[in-house]
Amino acid sequence: MRSDRRATSCGLVLLELLLCGALGPQDAGGWWSTSDVRLQDEGLCNVDVWDASSLSYQQFISRYAYSRPVVLRGLTDNTRFRLLCSKSSLLREFGVRTVRLSTANTFSYRKVDVPLQEYVDDFLRPQSTDALGSETLYFFGDNNLTEWRSLFERYEPPPYVLPHTSAAYSFGIAGPGTGVPFHWHGPGFSEVIYGRKRWFLYPPEKEPHFHPNYTTLSWVRDTYPHLPEDEAPLECTIRPGEVLYFPDRWWHATLNLDTSVFISTFLG
């Protein structure tokens, strides 16, 4: 197990956040290139991180399922699903299909339906630093399960399930600097297929200080650096091959560091 990693020297000044990402694309599935904006600062990781082979299901239930988040590595092998989620493959198979966009604020009131190709061409871009959450449209969660079934059938979900629950998938694609501000719901798993996603978490009894219509990027820029130690969140950045589990009613916010493709398994 490891519980701290990947702190970087890149500061939280916004210009640094946006310009530090001059890294190679490696295997990005066509979703970004070396000229694209990326956020470099992954922050620390103070969430427990386990190789799945070292944590049994019973240990997961007793230590984490009802009490605290955990990051699991190598829990599943989604190599085939990852290939299907490349930019060229998704646009070829699903480009004309409608996706529902939600505003990136805590309550997500506004919904907009567009073809996936139009979303990628016109909406998939870095988060504007001065935009409110209600002005930012984000593709995540509102998936037509019939239209997307052929893709979801190829996904291998985390095998660690909670008793008396069933799984529901939420799939998304989003640009660097985007994310959802603090909110809570039932338990679940989150996996990044391409890119990196930074998570911030608080237990149910510790509501974070945030404005429901400010973006996560603005919270990281304006609030996060000034938090006293006793108000600091649990946090971790997950990459492909890692799954983050969050328990029931835990507050959480997310920040996509790259153009990212991701899927969550909600346990209801």
Secondary structure, 3 states (H helix, E strand, C coil): CECCCCCCCCCCCHHHHHHCCCCCCCCCCCCCCCCCCCCCCCCCCCCCEEEHHHCCHHHHHHHHHCCCCEEEECCCCCHHHHHHCCHHHHHHHHCCCEEEEEECCCCCCCEEEEEHHHHHHHHCCCCCCCCCHHHCEEEECCCCCCCCHHHHCCCCCCCCCCCCCCEEEEEEEECCCCCCCCECCCCEEEEEEECCEEEEEECCCCCCCCCCCCCHHHHHHHCHHHCCHHHCCEEEEECCCEEEEECCCCEEEEEECCCEEEEEEEEC
